[in-house]
């Protein structure tokens, strides 16, 4: 079955339209399923300004449907997937606003660290949103939120969520691997793991500070010795030493 959004029998009059070339201002005709077109006036090729790639963020058949996407749209597709992972995390935790807040802050810090360290942000942010996803099952099965139980139960739940969203197998495997030992770094770790680890550490220290204030000098020592990346230490100082 062909995707209705790309099947011309479902198209309406607004499926073909003109867009202004950002270089010379000439009108360029687009079909709704064109990813890019070249301006006949100046030769500049630009992205279809009206194309909606929402379904491409999770559909496993997106490449067959849309063809090879330009780099800008591949990045947008990754951003859309991250947004959908965030939504699924919130749906899973429901009214557990403490866990939602923690995961959201970890994702925010991981995004900053990942950008500085040059990691794969789709993997990093997805792992950040889902890193504690096993905590409810840990409470149910073991009456505990201990890290080892979260790491045991989290990957299976994360895999179900990511498969539902149509993430590629390689990404699912890496995210689940990170979740499965996110409190316990190995001797050699990827940039993606390090970014998540440091972001989670920042959020955990931040949470602990609310209950038990930490002396600034002691906090500086913790930051100096505990983080796996230089960017993580810098982010920690910005967040924690305020």
C-alpha positions as CSV (number, residue, x, y, z in Angstrom):
1,X,0.0,0.0,0.0
2,X,1.3,3.4,-0.9
3,X,1.5,6.1,1.7
4,X,-1.6,8.3,1.3
5,X,0.4,11.4,1.8
6,X,2.5,10.6,-1.3
7,X,-0.3,9.0,-3.4
8,X,-1.3,11.6,-6.1
9,X,-4.9,10.3,-6.1
10,X,-5.4,11.9,-2.6
11,X,-3.8,15.2,-3.6
12,X,-5.8,18.5,-3.6
13,X,-5.3,21.7,-5.6
14,X,-2.8,23.0,-3.0
15,X,-0.4,20.0,-3.7
16,X,1.4,22.1,-6.4
17,X,2.6,25.6,-5.4
18,X,5.2,28.2,-5.9
19,X,7.9,29.1,-3.4
20,X,10.2,32.1,-3.6
21,X,13.9,31.3,-4.2
22,X,15.9,32.5,-1.2
23,X,18.7,33.7,-3.4
24,X,17.1,35.6,-6.3
25,X,13.4,35.8,-5.3
26,X,12.1,34.0,-8.5
27,X,9.1,31.7,-8.1
28,X,10.0,28.0,-8.1
29,X,7.2,25.4,-8.7
30,X,7.1,22.6,-6.1
31,X,5.1,19.5,-5.9
32,X,4.2,18.6,-2.3
33,X,6.4,15.5,-2.3
34,X,9.5,17.3,-3.7
35,X,12.3,17.4,-1.1
36,X,14.3,20.0,-3.1
37,X,14.1,21.9,-6.4
38,X,16.6,24.0,-8.4
39,X,15.7,27.6,-9.3
40,X,15.7,28.0,-13.1
41,X,16.7,31.7,-12.6
42,X,19.9,31.4,-10.6
43,X,20.5,27.7,-10.2
44,X,20.2,27.7,-6.4
45,X,18.8,24.4,-5.0
46,X,16.8,24.7,-1.8
47,X,14.5,22.7,0.5
48,X,10.8,22.5,-0.1
49,X,9.6,25.0,2.5
50,X,6.1,23.4,3.0
51,X,7.1,19.7,3.2
52,X,6.2,18.0,6.4
53,X,8.6,15.3,7.6
54,X,6.6,14.4,10.7
55,X,5.9,10.8,9.5
56,X,9.5,10.4,8.3
57,X,10.7,10.7,11.9
58,X,9.3,7.4,12.8
59,X,8.2,5.5,9.7
60,X,10.5,2.6,8.8
61,X,9.7,3.0,5.1
62,X,10.6,6.7,5.0
63,X,13.6,6.2,2.7
64,X,11.6,4.2,0.1
65,X,8.8,6.8,0.3
66,X,10.9,10.0,0.2
67,X,14.1,8.8,-1.4
68,X,17.5,10.0,-0.3
69,X,17.0,13.1,1.9
70,X,19.5,16.0,1.9
71,X,21.6,16.4,5.1
72,X,19.5,19.2,6.4
73,X,16.4,17.1,6.3
74,X,18.2,14.1,7.8
75,X,19.0,16.3,10.8
76,X,15.4,17.4,11.0
77,X,14.3,13.8,10.9
78,X,16.6,13.1,13.9
79,X,15.1,16.1,15.8
80,X,11.6,14.9,15.2
81,X,12.5,11.4,16.5
82,X,13.9,13.0,19.7
83,X,10.7,14.9,20.2
84,X,8.6,11.8,19.8
85,X,10.8,9.9,22.3
86,X,10.3,12.8,24.8
87,X,6.5,12.4,24.3
88,X,6.6,8.7,24.8
89,X,8.7,9.1,28.0
90,X,6.1,11.4,29.4
91,X,3.2,9.1,28.4
92,X,5.0,6.2,30.1
93,X,5.7,8.1,33.4
94,X,2.2,9.6,33.4
95,X,1.9,11.7,36.5
96,X,5.4,10.9,37.8
97,X,6.5,14.5,37.4
98,X,9.7,14.0,39.4
99,X,11.0,11.4,36.9
100,X,9.7,13.5,33.9
101,X,11.5,16.5,35.2
102,X,14.7,14.6,35.8
103,X,14.7,13.0,32.3
104,X,14.0,16.4,30.7
105,X,16.9,18.1,32.5
106,X,19.2,15.2,31.6
107,X,18.2,15.5,28.0
108,X,18.9,19.3,28.1
109,X,22.4,18.9,29.6
110,X,23.1,15.9,27.3
111,X,22.2,18.0,24.2
112,X,24.7,20.7,25.2
113,X,27.5,18.3,26.1
114,X,26.9,16.1,23.0
115,X,27.1,19.1,20.7
116,X,30.4,20.2,22.2
117,X,31.8,16.6,22.1
118,X,30.6,15.8,18.6
119,X,28.4,12.9,19.5
120,X,25.3,11.5,17.7
121,X,22.6,13.7,19.2
122,X,19.7,11.4,18.2
123,X,21.3,8.5,20.2
124,X,22.4,10.8,23.1
125,X,19.0,12.6,23.6
126,X,17.0,9.4,23.2
127,X,19.1,7.7,25.8
128,X,18.8,10.7,28.0
129,X,15.0,10.7,27.9
130,X,14.8,6.9,28.4
131,X,17.8,6.2,30.8
132,X,15.6,5.7,33.9
133,X,12.6,4.2,32.0
134,X,13.0,0.9,34.0
135,X,12.5,2.6,37.4
136,X,8.8,1.8,37.8
137,X,9.3,-1.9,36.9
138,X,12.2,-2.0,39.4
139,X,9.9,-0.7,42.1
140,X,7.2,-3.3,41.1
141,X,9.5,-6.3,40.8
142,X,12.2,-5.6,43.4
143,X,10.6,-2.9,45.6
144,X,13.8,-0.9,44.8
145,X,15.0,1.9,42.6
146,X,18.6,0.7,42.7
147,X,20.7,1.4,39.7
148,X,21.3,-2.3,38.9
149,X,17.6,-3.0,38.6
150,X,17.0,0.1,36.4
151,X,19.8,-1.1,34.2
152,X,18.4,-4.6,34.0
153,X,14.8,-3.6,33.2
154,X,15.2,-0.4,31.3
155,X,16.6,-1.6,28.0
156,X,13.6,-3.9,27.2
157,X,11.1,-1.0,27.8
158,X,13.2,1.4,25.8
159,X,13.5,-1.1,22.9
160,X,9.7,-1.3,22.7
161,X,9.3,2.5,22.6
162,X,12.0,2.9,20.0
163,X,10.6,0.1,17.8
164,X,7.2,1.7,18.0
165,X,8.7,4.9,16.7
166,X,10.4,3.1,13.9
167,X,14.0,3.9,15.0
168,X,16.7,1.9,13.1
169,X,18.1,-1.2,14.7
170,X,21.6,0.2,15.1
171,X,20.3,3.2,17.0
172,X,18.0,1.0,19.2
173,X,20.9,-1.3,20.1
174,X,23.2,1.6,21.1
175,X,20.5,3.4,23.1
176,X,19.6,0.2,24.9
177,X,23.3,-0.6,25.6
178,X,23.8,2.8,27.1
179,X,20.7,2.5,29.3
180,X,21.8,-1.0,30.4
181,X,24.9,0.3,32.1
182,X,24.4,4.1,32.4
183,X,25.5,4.2,36.0
184,X,28.6,2.0,35.4
185,X,31.1,3.2,32.8
186,X,33.3,0.6,31.2
187,X,37.0,1.0,30.7
188,X,36.4,2.4,27.2
189,X,33.3,4.3,26.4
190,X,31.8,6.1,23.4
191,X,31.2,9.8,23.2
192,X,27.5,9.1,23.2
193,X,27.7,7.2,26.5
194,X,30.0,9.8,28.1
195,X,27.6,12.7,27.2
196,X,24.6,10.8,28.8
197,X,26.6,9.8,31.9
198,X,27.8,13.4,32.5
199,X,24.4,14.9,32.0
200,X,22.8,12.4,34.4
201,X,25.5,13.1,36.9
202,X,24.7,16.8,36.8
203,X,21.0,16.2,37.3
204,X,21.6,13.8,40.1
205,X,23.9,16.2,41.9
206,X,21.4,19.0,41.3
207,X,18.6,16.8,42.8
208,X,20.8,15.9,45.9
209,X,21.7,19.6,46.5
210,X,18.0,20.4,47.1
211,X,17.9,17.9,50.0
212,X,21.4,18.3,51.3
213,X,23.3,21.5,50.3
214,X,26.9,20.8,49.2
215,X,29.8,23.1,50.1
216,X,31.0,24.9,47.0
217,X,34.6,23.8,47.5
218,X,33.5,20.2,47.9
219,X,31.3,20.5,44.8
220,X,34.3,21.9,42.8
221,X,36.3,18.8,43.8
222,X,33.5,16.5,42.8
223,X,33.2,18.2,39.4
224,X,37.0,18.0,38.8
225,X,37.3,14.3,39.4
226,X,33.9,12.8,38.4
227,X,33.1,13.8,34.8
228,X,34.1,11.8,31.7
229,X,34.2,14.8,29.3
230,X,35.6,18.3,29.5
231,X,32.3,19.6,28.3
232,X,30.5,17.8,31.1
233,X,32.7,19.5,33.7
234,X,32.1,22.9,32.1
235,X,28.3,22.3,32.0
236,X,28.3,21.1,35.6
237,X,30.0,24.3,36.7
238,X,27.4,26.4,34.8
239,X,24.5,24.5,36.4
240,X,25.7,23.7,39.8
241,X,28.0,26.6,40.8
242,X,25.4,29.3,40.6
